[in-house]
């Protein structure tokens, strides 16, 4: 993320996504925090390799957005101008998907 570019192959991004999923079993709160930071980064990446990472991190962020109160670190991911935070997240995901090279299959699994 410090390099500001996702220069992984699709296969490497799939492996990173699997590692992220597995990390939730060890430290769920850390997984959620990492997911929020990564989602903010990969939502700006239009290349195909971003889609497996989005698939790995979007569900946990979305579940947190469904809660009555959300952690402060999630407010940096989406700009909430509406009371329905989940609607904003879904809309941003769909708009980014349409303007990217992401694999729809990955996003459908998210």
NORVENDA-V717999 format. One line per field, one symbol per residue. phi: phi as a letter, one per 20 degrees, with the letter a starting at -180 (. if undefined). psi: psi as a letter, one per 30 degrees, with the letter a starting at -180 (. if undefined). burial: I if it has 9 or more other ideal C-beta (glycine too) atoms within 8 Angstrom, else O. A space follows every 10 residues. Layout:
# NORVENDA-V717999
phi=???
psi=???
burial=???
This chain:
# NORVENDA-V717999
phi=.ffmbeddff ffffffffff gffffebfff fffffffffg fffeedffff fffgfedfgf ffffffffcd fgfefeecee dcfeffffff ffffffgfdc dfeggfffff
psi=effgkjhlle eeeeeeeeee eefefeieee eeeeeeeeee efffkfleff efeeeefeee eeeefflekl keffffekjj glfieeeeee eeeeeeefga gljeeeeef.
burial=OOOOOIOOOI OIIIOIIIOI OOIIOOOOOI IIIIIIIIII IIIOIIOOII IIIIIIIIII IIOIIOOOOI OOOIOOIIOO OOOOIIOIII OIIOOIIOOI OIOOOIIOOI
